[in-house]
Amino acid sequence: MGDFIKGLFGGSKPAPPAPSAEDDFADYASAPSPSPIYSSDSLSSAPTAASFDDHSTLPTSVPYTKWYRVWERSSPSDFKAEAFIIPFIVLIAALHVWGRRKNKRKADAWATAHGPALEREFAVVGYGKSVKQQLGRGSISENVPGKDDEEGTMLKEKTAQEYTTYASGRQNVAFAEVHMKLLKRYNPMSLAVETVLSFFFESFKPPREDVEITMHAFDGKEKDLVPVKSKAELDAKESRFKGLQNSGYDGCVWAVVHKEQMKRLRDERYDVSLTATKDHKNLPVWASVMSESAEVTEALLTKELVEAVEKAGEEAFEFLIVTDQPVDKPLKLNEATPRKRLTLSLRLPSSTSSSAYSSTLPLFEYFLRLPDLLVSTAHFRPEVTRKIRTTREEETRKLRKADEGEKAEERRLEAEKKKKGMRDSRLKGLSAEEQRKFLEKEREKGQKKQEKKMSRKA
């Protein structure tokens, strides 16, 4: 009590007791000594003195095993996530491999069925060896990197769903190209999404399998398109072409189209949009003619073509187009230059057998000979040619007017830019007072122009 009162009135505090040497261990004095806990499993493998020398820990409830004995320190319940993930990955990989092989078999079946017809009509087919040599060695769509050019193939795989081929060396045809598009069997999720979206949105096209063959006509330009390496070859080429019939014919847009494809073609292709649609008595009810003139239809719609279209059937035939106009609407004059082409589009059957193409093969063979028919018969009366030319000139006039408008706008912008540069350079040479007067005068001119515009509108 006395010490407390002394502390209140500033008295000296009592000195703390001197620490003893054993005070640091006072907290541990009352704690019980630890004792190891052994389980029934760990008793069988009690640690020895040697194990403690190796810095091993005290035994626990998990038994000590070798590093590779996973089954001794884990159970199947520890791999529940892997039990779902691994089969899913295996399934995706298996579907991918199956889808690619299925597409490859379909492409090979098409090449097997149509390869002989291409070889009969063209000197060079595919990318290397002739079709006969390729057909003799099994798959003709192999594309192994590192092979020589002579070990080439007929079909080239662009992607897992796209195959292409090329042919050249035929009278009246500069070259032909084939583009085959298959389903994404290697990606079932993407295929399912595209199928579902096509039901609800018109902008999404439904997945389909088709092949499109396009032949580009010489149109009398063999001398310009066939390359030569020397003057001797040039002389030989001129002598060879001198005796040949002129491969030119009158340009037009004409098509035989499946009625289900008419709307899509008019929306996607500029050349077809120039035609008028008309049913023909000789064609099946599901097909129609799109032409610029009735005389063109009478010249090109032969009995053999009608029979080939009927045999191809509603399920396989899509369209056959003879055109000299671009597919996309031209935006400049150089894009409107006529380029004569022939295009055939067919759906692919679901079978991977080459015999499934027996119904469409006659139409394909007729299409390969169609350039000869055009060269011999596609020379129309002057009235028909004038009508077709009028449509071309009208479209060209629109493009020329738009081109002139763009050039006038460019000239106007250039003049304004030059005028602004002269104004800025003039302002730099004036004093501050002169600049102020110049700007005020410029502002007044602008206001007067604006008032004049308002009065004219009123």
Secondary structure as GFF3:
##gff-version 3
##sequence-region A 1 458
A	DSSP	alpha_helix	2	8	.	.	.	ID=ss1
A	DSSP	three_ten_helix	23	25	.	.	.	ID=ss2
A	DSSP	alpha_helix	40	44	.	.	.	ID=ss3
A	DSSP	alpha_helix	49	53	.	.	.	ID=ss4
A	DSSP	alpha_helix	70	73	.	.	.	ID=ss5
A	DSSP	three_ten_helix	76	79	.	.	.	ID=ss6
A	DSSP	alpha_helix	80	121	.	.	.	ID=ss7
A	DSSP	beta_strand	124	125	.	.	.	ID=ss8
A	DSSP	alpha_helix	131	135	.	.	.	ID=ss9
A	DSSP	three_ten_helix	149	151	.	.	.	ID=ss10
A	DSSP	beta_strand	156	159	.	.	.	ID=ss11
A	DSSP	beta_strand	162	170	.	.	.	ID=ss12
A	DSSP	beta_strand	173	181	.	.	.	ID=ss13
A	DSSP	alpha_helix	188	200	.	.	.	ID=ss14
A	DSSP	beta_strand	210	217	.	.	.	ID=ss15
A	DSSP	alpha_helix	222	225	.	.	.	ID=ss16
A	DSSP	alpha_helix	231	242	.	.	.	ID=ss17
A	DSSP	beta_strand	254	258	.	.	.	ID=ss18
A	DSSP	three_ten_helix	259	261	.	.	.	ID=ss19
A	DSSP	alpha_helix	262	268	.	.	.	ID=ss20
A	DSSP	three_ten_helix	272	274	.	.	.	ID=ss21
A	DSSP	beta_strand	276	278	.	.	.	ID=ss22
A	DSSP	beta_strand	287	291	.	.	.	ID=ss23
A	DSSP	alpha_helix	294	300	.	.	.	ID=ss24
A	DSSP	alpha_helix	303	312	.	.	.	ID=ss25
A	DSSP	beta_strand	317	323	.	.	.	ID=ss26
A	DSSP	three_ten_helix	333	336	.	.	.	ID=ss27
A	DSSP	beta_strand	341	347	.	.	.	ID=ss28
A	DSSP	three_ten_helix	354	357	.	.	.	ID=ss29
A	DSSP	alpha_helix	361	377	.	.	.	ID=ss30
A	DSSP	alpha_helix	382	428	.	.	.	ID=ss31
A	DSSP	alpha_helix	432	457	.	.	.	ID=ss32
###
